Every structure is written in structure tokens, then in C-alpha cells.
């Protein structure tokens, strides 16, 4: 009878751990997908990392891109002129 009680306790213990092991990820998934949590944490965090563009910053970035395009174009034209002279 002692062996039977011991195996029953072991089976109960294993099933309890298995239940915890399986329910933890499900609970975390359920909590993290709540709309309130998403609004409070994820959206606020995204706004911290990627702040809304300012018009001045956007203008500076566009000017920088244009200068880089002009430089690249001038370099390519110079290379083409050198090749045509050869």
C-alpha cells in the first residue's frame, strides 16, 4: 500500500507541475494581449522610442538626403567623364 500512495503523490506532483508549466505561457499571452495593457505600455513605449516627427527635423533630413544624392550624382558624372576620355 505504501508504494501505491507514493506513486499517487508523484503522479499528483507531476500533474501539478505540468499544469503550471502549461498555464504560465497562456496567462502571459492573455495578459499581454489585453487592450488596456497594450494602450498603456506598448503605445507609450513606442512614442518614447519613435517620437512624432517635427517639421524642422523632417526638413533637415530631406535637405541632407538631397545633398547626398547630388554628391553621388556628381561622383558618377565625374567617373563617366573619366571613362569617356580613355
Number of C-alpha atoms within 10 A of each C-alpha: 5 7 8 9 10 11 11 12 12 12 12 12 12 12 12 11 12 11 11 11 11 10 12 11 11 10 11 10 11 10 13 13 11 10 9 11 12 14 11 10 11 13 12 12 13 10 10 10 9 9 9 8 8 8 9 9 10 11 11 11 12 12 12 12 12 12 12 12 12 12 12 12 12 12 12 12 12 12 11 11 11 10 9 8 6 5
